[in-house]
Amino acid sequence: MFTAATAGFLLGLSLIVAIGAQNAFILRQGLRREHVLPLVLTCAISDAILIALGVAGFATILSRLDWLEPVMRYGGAAFLTVYALRSAHSAWSGVASLRAGETTATSLKAAFLTCLAFTWLNPHVYLDTVVLLGSISTRYAGQETAFALGAMTASFTFFFSLGYGARLLAPLFARPVAWRILDGLIALVMAAIAIKLIL
């Protein structure tokens, strides 16, 4: 049981650590210290739901819904493109350069909806959690629950570390140019993922 949980934790962590749209968004919100708890909980709970569905065999059902994959792929690409353009505009103009007390706060509703979109409109999330983790869990016959709990724990650990650990970088991001570089990198990551989804 411990072996299955450890395998789930390590595999879940390895899949989620790669920088992506969702992680970039949480990093940015963590640096801004805006709505960190509800956002990291949203990401981690969403992952937990998807992991549970994958381990429960939803991957098999998902593979039979031929129409769902292109809808998710193009919808996700469109959303990422819009966000990439916004980030690129911020990087170019410097309007989002953030210093304590000088920034316009994002509402919780807007941040929450953006977080949901990054999570649920990204086909890669389904491939990692539902399909990949779900299929690998079958190697641990009778211990699928332990495997799933290990992967879920990895998700909670990562998102809380990213969201709350971001503030350690605050001295670096006290300079506006650092925010412009971050926004530029975020724009590139989002655009690259969008192009990959389309191609």
C-alpha positions as CSV (number, residue, x, y, z in Angstrom):
1,M,0.0,0.0,0.0
2,F,2.8,2.4,0.9
3,T,4.6,1.5,-2.4
4,A,1.4,2.3,-4.4
5,A,0.9,5.6,-2.6
6,T,4.6,6.6,-3.1
7,A,4.4,5.7,-6.8
8,G,1.2,7.8,-7.1
9,F,2.9,10.7,-5.3
10,L,6.1,10.7,-7.4
11,L,4.3,10.2,-10.7
12,G,1.7,12.9,-9.9
13,L,4.4,15.3,-8.9
14,S,6.5,14.7,-12.0
15,L,3.5,15.4,-14.2
16,I,2.5,18.6,-12.5
17,V,5.9,20.3,-11.9
18,A,6.4,21.2,-15.5
19,I,5.6,24.9,-16.1
20,G,2.2,25.3,-17.7
21,A,-0.7,27.7,-18.0
22,Q,-2.2,26.8,-14.7
23,N,1.1,26.9,-12.8
24,A,2.1,30.2,-14.3
25,F,-1.3,31.7,-13.2
26,I,-0.9,30.4,-9.6
27,L,2.7,31.7,-9.5
28,R,1.5,35.1,-10.6
29,Q,-1.3,35.2,-8.1
30,G,1.1,34.0,-5.4
31,L,3.5,36.8,-6.2
32,R,0.6,39.3,-6.0
33,R,-0.7,37.6,-2.8
34,E,-4.2,37.6,-4.2
35,H,-6.8,34.9,-3.4
36,V,-4.0,32.3,-2.9
37,L,-5.9,29.9,-0.7
38,P,-9.1,29.6,-2.8
39,L,-7.1,29.3,-6.0
40,V,-4.7,26.6,-4.8
41,L,-7.6,24.7,-3.3
42,T,-9.4,25.0,-6.6
43,C,-6.5,23.5,-8.5
44,A,-5.8,20.8,-6.0
45,I,-9.4,19.7,-5.6
46,S,-9.9,19.8,-9.4
47,D,-6.9,17.5,-9.8
48,A,-8.2,15.2,-7.0
49,I,-11.6,14.9,-8.8
50,L,-9.9,14.1,-12.1
51,I,-7.5,11.6,-10.6
52,A,-10.4,9.9,-8.8
53,L,-12.3,9.7,-12.2
54,G,-9.3,8.3,-13.9
55,V,-8.7,5.6,-11.3
56,A,-12.4,4.8,-11.3
57,G,-12.2,3.9,-15.0
58,F,-13.5,7.2,-16.6
59,A,-10.6,7.1,-19.1
60,T,-12.3,4.2,-20.9
61,I,-15.6,6.2,-21.1
62,L,-13.8,9.4,-22.2
63,S,-12.1,7.5,-25.1
64,R,-15.5,6.7,-26.5
65,L,-16.7,10.3,-26.7
66,D,-15.1,11.2,-30.0
67,W,-16.7,14.7,-30.1
68,L,-15.4,15.8,-26.7
69,E,-11.6,15.8,-27.5
70,P,-11.7,18.4,-30.4
71,V,-14.1,20.6,-28.5
72,M,-11.8,20.7,-25.5
73,R,-8.7,21.1,-27.6
74,Y,-9.9,24.1,-29.6
75,G,-11.8,25.7,-26.7
76,G,-8.6,25.4,-24.6
77,A,-6.4,26.8,-27.4
78,A,-8.7,29.8,-27.8
79,F,-8.7,30.5,-24.1
80,L,-4.9,30.2,-23.9
81,T,-4.4,32.4,-26.9
82,V,-6.5,35.2,-25.4
83,Y,-4.6,35.0,-22.1
84,A,-1.3,34.9,-24.0
85,L,-2.2,38.1,-25.8
86,R,-3.2,39.8,-22.5
87,S,0.1,38.7,-20.9
88,A,2.1,39.9,-24.0
89,H,0.3,43.3,-23.8
90,S,1.2,43.6,-20.1
91,A,4.8,42.7,-20.8
92,W,5.1,45.2,-23.7
93,S,3.3,48.1,-22.0
94,G,4.4,47.4,-18.4
95,V,0.8,48.2,-17.2
96,A,0.9,45.1,-14.9
97,S,4.1,46.0,-13.2
98,L,3.3,45.3,-9.6
99,R,4.5,47.0,-6.4
100,A,2.9,46.7,-3.1
101,G,0.0,49.1,-2.9
102,E,0.2,50.2,-6.6
103,T,-1.8,47.4,-8.2
104,T,-5.5,47.0,-9.0
105,A,-6.7,43.9,-7.3
106,T,-8.3,41.1,-9.3
107,S,-11.7,40.2,-7.9
108,L,-12.1,36.7,-6.4
109,K,-14.8,35.9,-8.9
110,A,-12.5,36.8,-11.9
111,A,-9.5,34.9,-10.5
112,F,-11.6,31.9,-9.6
113,L,-13.2,31.7,-13.1
114,T,-9.8,32.1,-14.7
115,C,-8.4,29.4,-12.5
116,L,-11.3,27.0,-13.5
117,A,-10.8,27.7,-17.1
118,F,-7.0,27.0,-16.9
119,T,-7.9,23.7,-15.2
120,W,-10.9,22.4,-17.0
121,L,-10.3,23.7,-20.5
122,N,-6.9,22.2,-20.8
123,P,-6.9,18.8,-22.5
124,H,-3.4,18.1,-21.1
125,V,-4.9,18.0,-17.6
126,Y,-7.2,15.2,-18.7
127,L,-4.4,13.3,-20.4
128,D,-2.2,13.5,-17.3
129,T,-4.8,12.9,-14.6
130,V,-7.6,10.9,-16.1
131,V,-5.9,8.9,-18.8
132,L,-2.2,8.5,-17.7
133,L,-2.7,8.2,-13.9
134,G,-5.9,6.3,-14.4
135,S,-4.2,3.7,-16.6
136,I,-1.1,3.4,-14.5
137,S,-3.2,2.8,-11.4
138,T,-4.3,-0.5,-12.9
139,R,-0.8,-1.8,-12.3
140,Y,-1.5,-1.6,-8.5
141,A,-4.4,-4.1,-8.4
142,G,-6.3,-3.8,-5.1
143,Q,-4.2,-0.7,-4.2
144,E,-5.7,1.8,-6.7
145,T,-7.0,4.0,-3.9
146,A,-3.6,4.3,-2.3
147,F,-2.1,5.2,-5.6
148,A,-4.8,7.8,-6.2
149,L,-4.3,9.3,-2.7
150,G,-0.6,9.5,-3.3
151,A,-1.2,11.4,-6.6
152,M,-3.7,13.7,-4.9
153,T,-1.3,14.5,-2.1
154,A,1.3,15.5,-4.7
155,S,-1.1,17.9,-6.2
156,F,-2.0,19.5,-2.9
157,T,1.7,19.7,-1.9
158,F,2.7,21.3,-5.2
159,F,0.0,23.9,-5.5
160,F,0.3,25.0,-1.9
161,S,4.1,25.2,-2.2
162,L,3.8,27.2,-5.5
163,G,1.1,29.6,-4.2
164,Y,2.6,30.4,-0.9
165,G,6.2,29.9,-1.8
166,A,6.0,32.5,-4.5
167,R,6.2,35.3,-1.9
168,L,9.8,34.3,-1.3
169,L,10.5,35.8,-4.8
170,A,8.8,39.1,-3.8
171,P,12.2,41.0,-3.5
172,L,13.0,40.1,-7.0
173,F,9.6,41.2,-8.3
174,A,9.8,44.5,-6.5
175,R,11.2,45.8,-9.7
176,P,8.8,46.4,-12.6
177,V,11.1,44.9,-15.2
178,A,10.8,41.5,-13.4
179,W,7.1,41.6,-13.9
180,R,7.5,42.4,-17.5
181,I,9.8,39.5,-18.0
182,L,7.4,37.2,-16.1
183,D,4.5,38.3,-18.2
184,G,6.5,37.8,-21.4
185,L,7.4,34.3,-20.3
186,I,3.8,33.5,-19.4
187,A,2.7,34.8,-22.8
188,L,5.2,32.5,-24.5
189,V,4.2,29.5,-22.4
190,M,0.5,30.0,-23.1
191,A,1.0,30.6,-26.8
192,A,3.2,27.5,-27.1
193,I,0.6,25.3,-25.4
194,A,-2.2,26.8,-27.6
195,I,-0.2,26.1,-30.8
196,K,0.6,22.6,-29.6
197,L,-3.1,21.9,-28.9
198,I,-4.0,23.1,-32.4
199,L,-1.3,21.1,-34.2
